[in-house]
Amino acid sequence: MEWNETLFRVGAGERGRVGVLVCHGFGGSPRSVQEVALRLAEVGYTVALPLLTGHGLNPEAMEKSRWIEWTADVERAFIWLKERSGAIFLFGLSMGGTLVLWLAERHPDVAGLITVNPVVRHPRERSMRILGRIGLPRWARAIGNDAKKPGVDEEAYDRIPVRATRQLALLLAAVRRDLSLVRCPALIFSSVTDHVVPPDNRREIYESISSADKTLSELVDSYHVATMDNEKNSVLALTLDFIAAHSES
């Protein structure tokens, strides 16, 4: 697959009736979660990996995107899965985790939720809102490729439009407000060392969602992009186990 390629693949047999939506993060690309999506498809699940609006092109394209377009992107992918499968699981990295939380808040029939270093709160949200409104400065520093493993390239943008950071702040506030609506089984992966998402996010999410079945799994040998880092195989194995266990229940 190309780094910015989407994946919409219908599975076969029993597993084909189980759908999994996989989502990349802010300023990133499908490359960061492609291994997860391809493995899920390989074992037979019906998989949707959308490309978020403004991503996969250039930073200038992201400058015009809005958070409601990102939620619309994942909603369309969810509907695509709904038309082709029964149980639906959600998997998201970073802001992809935020977006699948947004879906879980609105779709109580979701079978399960897996997030990797999700974000619902950022210490600079106020300045993101203010500076993002006026678009000055135009660019913020890049946040991609935070991995402990040398040579990881998630094909993230090399700079982030400040206007887009305001959209992120608006999304975080919207998702944070309704976290208690999440009731599906949840598996939350969190890197002990993460240079992108503040560590208190994992605890806030875990304590705020209403899921009776929820697990917080710490990653000790990976940074933010854990889906491509030293523990990617563990993340994938536990994800497969989680989906298998909850699609049979």
PEJO-V521751 format. One record per run of one state. SS is the DSSP state (@ for helix, = for strand, . for the rest). FROM is the first residue (numbers start at 1). LEN is the number of residues. If there is no record, write none. Layout:
# PEJO-V521751
SS/FROM/LEN  SS/FROM/LEN
This chain:
# PEJO-V521751
./1/6  =/7/3  ./10/3  @/13/4  ./17/1  =/18/6  ./24/6  @/30/13  ./43/3  =/46/4  ./50/9  @/59/5  ./64/3  @/67/16  ./83/4  =/87/7  ./94/1  @/95/12  ./107/5  =/112/5  ./117/8  @/125/10  ./135/4  =/139/3  ./142/17  =/159/3  @/162/16  ./178/1  @/179/3  ./182/3  =/185/7  ./192/8  @/200/9  ./209/5  =/214/6  ./220/6  @/226/3  ./229/3  @/232/16  ./248/2
